[in-house]
Amino acid sequence: MENRLREILKEQGRSQRWLADRLGVCDSTVRHWSRGTFNPSVVTVRKIAQLLSVSMDEIYLPSAEEK
């Protein structure tokens, strides 16, 4: 499923490694999520949203530029 994870990390000046460290997963796992190769669980998306101070919807809804 397509998501805005990479975009949100960039907007916040955070790296995929930063997110991986905080979630206790491998960098490659976050890279796969960012590319949409596979999706994190709902529980993990909730953790990501909390870490990035965004809603779960913001991660998966298209940005205003994409609409």
Sequence and secondary structure as in RCSB ss.txt:
>XXXX:A:sequence
MENRLREILKEQGRSQRWLADRLGVCDSTVRHWSRGTFNPSVVTVRKIAQLLSVSMDEIYLPSAEEK
>XXXX:A:secstr
    HHHHHHHTT  HHHHHHHHT  HHHHHHHHHTSS   HHHHHHHHHHHT  HHHHHS  TTT 
